[in-house]
Amino acid sequence: MLAFEDLEVRYGPVVALRGVTLELEPGIIGLLGPNGSGKSTLLKTLLGLLRPAGGRGEVLGVPLGAPDAAKLRSRIGYMPEYDALIEDASAYEQVAFWGELSGLSARQARDRAHEALYFVGLDESRYRNVSGYSTGMRQRVKLAQALVHSPDLVILDEPTNGLDPEGRTRMLDLVLKVRAELDTSVLLASHLLQDVERVADQLVILDKGEVKAAGSMAGLRRMLARRFELRFLDPLRPDQEAELGQLGTVLEARNGLYDLELADPDPVAAFRWAQARGATLVQLTPRHDRLDEVLIRALRPA
């Protein structure tokens, strides 16, 4: 669905993206990174608003910077972070208008506007001016306009921005529904790790314009996970405990159990360490890293 090879994007002399190489399958992709990491630049490049200065890339099989970029945009839905709704127009009028802008005929746009607003739960409020909408309703109008033309890929930029916990839950449920019921892939850019962790099956972590990690959520956890719980057959002697730091960082020690972040990603090193010191390691249990731990480890300087 998305493929980049050594992609570079510049703003004049400033390199905003460098050496971006990755390949992503259809699904729900979470895009994470601190402010200034290049997330917005990557989204603008995908939409054809920025041309690569080097490398190459494809979106839905169409090369980036191709002459038919407008045709590509007709296959992509985009929900911007910032609100740009017309206050004195109804949700139905706006979604139908955006449908026409996306290439639908006037009749198709009207029919699809009804369907899209029903999908996001705004069918009963569709004829009201959006000036009277809550923040959650406004976000759902933006999602409806991104879906009205039945895109193959929808890009959601901070879709839960400004929402209370109930609104966030409703929006994330809709994201899952987009993938499950419409078979539409989703690229979700967010700074809320919990949101990405709940819905995404793939993850891209950017920092300073470079990809720090990319792949499936499960695969990244396995690749980056270094935290283990160790249990030995007999209690460690004081000299053995003092040498545990050679394995990595001791996070906790209690009742003969040791919680370590291993320096070597291969846990077999722990068994070798124990054998060399005459200790019998009988249990090595991986700790399931939360997404924030994966993110921090990916951004940590090598």
C-alpha positions in Angstrom: 0.0 0.0 0.0 2.8 2.4 0.9 6.4 2.0 -0.2 9.4 4.4 0.1 13.0 4.0 -0.8 15.6 6.5 0.5 12.9 9.2 0.3 14.1 12.8 0.9 11.9 15.9 1.3 13.2 19.4 1.7 11.9 22.9 2.5 14.6 24.9 0.6 17.9 24.0 2.2 16.2 22.3 5.2 15.9 18.5 5.0 12.6 17.5 6.6 12.7 13.8 5.7 15.9 11.9 4.9 16.5 8.3 3.9 12.9 7.1 4.6 12.7 3.5 3.5 9.8 1.4 4.5 7.0 -0.8 3.1 3.6 -1.0 4.7 0.7 -3.4 4.1 -3.0 -2.5 4.1 -4.4 -2.1 7.6 -4.4 0.5 10.3 -1.0 2.2 10.5 0.0 4.4 13.5 2.4 7.3 12.8 4.2 8.4 15.9 7.0 10.9 16.7 7.7 14.0 18.7 7.0 17.5 17.4 9.3 18.3 14.5 9.8 14.6 13.7 8.5 14.9 10.1 5.0 13.5 10.5 3.2 16.4 8.9 5.8 16.5 6.1 5.2 12.8 5.4 1.4 13.3 5.2 1.8 16.3 2.8 4.1 14.2 0.6 1.6 11.3 0.5 -1.1 13.8 -0.5 1.0 15.1 -3.3 1.4 18.6 -1.8 5.1 18.2 -1.5 7.5 16.8 -4.1 10.3 14.5 -3.0 13.8 15.9 -3.5 15.3 12.5 -3.7 14.5 8.8 -3.6 11.2 7.4 -4.6 7.9 6.3 -3.2 4.6 4.8 -4.1 1.1 5.3 -2.6 -1.5 2.7 -3.7 0.8 1.8 -6.6 1.1 5.4 -7.9 4.6 7.0 -7.8 5.0 10.1 -5.7 5.2 13.3 -7.8 3.5 11.6 -10.7 1.6 13.9 -13.1 -1.7 12.3 -12.1 -1.4 13.2 -8.4 -4.9 14.6 -8.5 -6.2 11.2 -9.6 -4.3 9.7 -6.6 -6.0 12.1 -4.2 -9.4 10.9 -5.4 -8.4 7.5 -3.9 -7.3 9.1 -0.6 -9.5 10.6 2.2 -8.0 13.2 4.5 -9.2 14.3 7.9 -7.1 17.3 8.9 -6.1 18.1 12.4 -7.5 21.6 12.4 -11.2 22.5 11.9 -12.1 24.2 8.6 -15.9 23.6 8.6 -18.3 26.2 7.2 -20.3 27.4 10.2 -23.5 28.4 8.5 -23.8 25.2 6.4 -25.3 21.9 7.5 -23.2 18.7 7.8 -25.0 17.2 4.9 -24.3 20.2 2.6 -20.7 20.2 3.4 -20.1 16.5 3.1 -21.9 16.5 -0.3 -19.8 19.4 -1.5 -16.6 17.7 -0.5 -17.8 14.6 -2.3 -18.1 16.6 -5.5 -14.6 18.0 -4.9 -13.4 14.4 -4.7 -14.7 13.6 -8.1 -18.3 12.4 -7.5 -21.2 13.6 -9.5 -23.7 15.8 -7.7 -26.2 13.0 -7.4 -23.5 10.5 -6.2 -22.2 13.1 -3.7 -25.7 13.6 -2.2 -26.3 9.9 -1.9 -22.9 9.2 -0.4 -23.2 12.1 2.0 -26.3 10.5 3.6 -24.4 7.2 3.9 -21.2 8.7 5.3 -23.1 10.7 7.9 -25.1 7.7 8.9 -21.9 5.7 9.2 -20.4 8.2 11.7 -23.6 8.5 13.7 -24.8 11.9 12.5 -27.8 11.0 10.4 -30.3 12.6 12.8 -28.3 15.9 13.0 -27.2 16.1 9.3 -29.4 19.1 8.4 -28.3 21.2 11.3 -25.7 23.9 10.9 -22.4 22.8 12.3 -22.1 26.0 14.3 -24.3 24.2 16.9 -22.2 21.0 16.9 -20.1 19.8 19.8 -16.4 19.1 19.3 -17.0 15.4 19.0 -19.7 15.9 16.3 -17.5 18.3 14.4 -14.7 15.7 14.4 -17.2 13.1 13.0 -18.2 15.5 10.2 -14.5 15.7 9.2 -14.4 11.9 9.2 -17.5 11.7 7.1 -16.0 14.1 4.5 -12.9 11.9 4.4 -14.9 8.8 3.7 -17.6 10.2 1.4 -15.9 9.2 -1.9 -15.1 5.6 -0.7 -11.3 6.0 -0.7 -8.8 3.1 -0.5 -6.8 4.9 2.1 -7.9 7.5 4.7 -5.4 9.7 6.5 -6.5 10.8 10.0 -4.4 13.6 11.5 -5.0 13.8 15.3 -8.6 12.5 15.0 -9.2 12.6 18.8 -7.9 16.1 19.2 -9.9 18.0 21.8 -12.2 15.1 22.6 -13.2 14.0 26.1 -12.7 10.3 27.1 -16.1 9.3 25.8 -15.6 11.1 22.5 -12.2 9.5 22.1 -13.6 6.1 22.6 -16.3 6.7 20.0 -13.9 8.1 17.4 -11.5 5.1 17.9 -14.4 2.7 17.5 -15.2 4.4 14.2 -11.5 4.0 13.1 -11.8 0.3 13.7 -15.2 0.2 12.0 -13.7 1.9 8.9 -11.2 -0.9 8.5 -13.5 -3.7 9.4 -16.7 -2.7 7.5 -15.4 -0.5 4.7 -12.1 -2.5 4.1 -10.4 0.9 3.9 -6.8 1.3 5.2 -6.1 4.0 7.8 -3.0 6.0 8.4 -3.4 7.5 11.9 -1.1 10.3 13.0 -1.4 11.0 16.7 0.6 12.1 19.7 -1.7 10.0 22.0 0.1 6.7 22.4 -2.9 5.0 24.0 -5.0 5.8 20.9 -2.5 4.2 18.5 -1.9 1.2 20.7 -5.7 0.5 20.8 -6.3 0.5 17.0 -3.1 0.1 15.0 -1.7 -3.1 13.7 1.4 -1.4 12.2 3.6 1.4 13.5 6.0 3.9 12.1 8.1 5.9 14.5 9.8 9.1 13.1 12.3 11.4 14.7 14.2 14.3 13.2 13.0 13.3 9.7 14.2 9.7 10.0 12.5 6.4 10.5 13.5 5.0 13.8 11.3 1.9 13.7 8.6 0.5 11.4 6.6 -2.7 11.2 3.9 -4.6 12.8 3.0 -3.8 16.4 3.8 -7.3 17.5 7.0 -7.5 15.6 8.3 -4.2 16.9 7.6 -5.2 20.5 9.6 -8.4 19.9 12.4 -6.6 18.2 12.7 -3.8 20.9 11.7 -5.8 23.9 14.6 -6.3 26.3 12.9 -6.4 29.6 12.8 -9.8 31.3 12.1 -11.3 34.7 14.8 -13.7 35.8 14.5 -16.5 38.5 17.4 -18.6 39.7 17.3 -22.1 41.2 19.1 -20.9 44.3 19.4 -17.4 45.7 22.3 -15.4 44.2 25.3 -14.8 46.3 26.1 -11.1 47.0 29.0 -11.2 44.5 26.7 -12.7 41.8 24.1 -10.0 42.5 26.7 -7.3 42.2 27.6 -8.6 38.7 24.0 -8.6 37.4 24.7 -5.1 36.1 26.8 -6.7 33.4 23.6 -8.2 31.9 21.9 -4.8 31.8 19.9 -2.5 34.0 18.4 -4.0 37.1 15.0 -2.4 37.4 13.7 -4.3 40.4 14.8 -7.2 42.7 12.3 -8.9 45.0 12.0 -12.4 46.6 14.6 -13.9 44.3 13.1 -12.4 41.2 15.1 -9.9 39.1 13.5 -7.5 36.7 16.2 -6.5 34.1 16.4 -4.6 30.9 19.0 -6.6 29.1 21.9 -4.9 27.2 22.0 -7.8 24.7 18.7 -8.3 22.8 19.4 -12.0 22.7 18.1 -13.5 26.0 20.4 -16.5 25.6 23.2 -14.2 26.8 21.5 -14.3 30.3 21.9 -18.1 30.4 25.5 -17.8 29.3 26.1 -15.3 32.1 24.5 -17.5 34.7 26.5 -20.6 33.6 29.8 -18.7 33.7 29.1 -17.7 37.3 27.8 -21.0 38.6 24.2 -19.9 38.9 21.2 -21.9 37.5 18.8 -19.7 35.6 15.4 -21.6 35.6 13.1 -18.9 34.4 13.4 -16.1 31.9 10.0 -14.4 31.3 9.6 -11.5 28.9 7.7 -8.4 30.2 5.2 -7.1 27.7 6.3 -3.6 26.8 3.7 -0.9 26.7 3.8 1.2 23.5 5.3 4.2 25.4 8.3 1.9 26.3 8.7 0.8 22.7 8.6 4.5 21.6 11.1 5.6 24.1 13.5 2.8 23.3 13.2 3.5 19.5 14.0 7.2 20.1 16.8 6.5 22.5 20.2 7.4 21.0 22.2 4.2 20.0 
